[in-house]
């Protein structure tokens, strides 16, 4: 259940584009055609699915304070968290280089259409943001880190796929000249972000903690006692009047 909740939350509620507006450069530049958007979106899913779990392992066993205790008790005092950005970016750059080699080998047309934006995935803030959010939210297990990485990548993929499909359609629409190009794209992105905000209530039904539930139940009981007391007073008043 926890994996399903995190998966859908990372796609719809904490969407990289519509919730935090990360990865907007590639989102705007490579969303003119659906085919190109699909290729870049698939690359982002792969990179996030691999780098977030890898960076989770780095964070848990190397970077956190006391993480090196597995090397011996004398290493427990070391804190390498200041290396987080360098290590995360190095991992991301390695995976992006692998993706670039694969795309160039098996789909040269897609490689040419993506152009400079494929290697720029290494510095795409959505990719780095996935690892940093994983770290700041203290995701407890490797499996949840993988779920979060895949969900975040799918969320970014859906965002760029949706805007690419819309941009292909509005080519044949009578858009005012002043809004053609990036103008109407920004407006559509803002409207889509507002629409995605409606998903915020999807997973809030079970957010009451164990400490809050007894308080709520006690409050309800108090209110019920008050209502019963008022009813008894009203009955006694009616009897006395009779």
Buried (B, 14 or more C-beta within 10 A) or exposed (E): EEBEBBBBBBBBBBBBBBBBBBBBBBBBBBBBBBEBBBBBBBBBBBBBBBBBBBBBEBBBEBBBEEBBEEEEEEEEEBEBEEEBEEBBBEBBBBBBEEBBEEBBEEEEEBBEBBEEBBBBBBEBBBBBBBBBBBBEEEBEEBBBBBBBBBBBBBBBBBBBBBBBBBBBEBEEEEBEEEEEEEEBBEEBBEEBBEEBBEBEEEBEEEEEEEEEEEEEEEEEEEEEEEEEEEEEEEEEEEEEEE
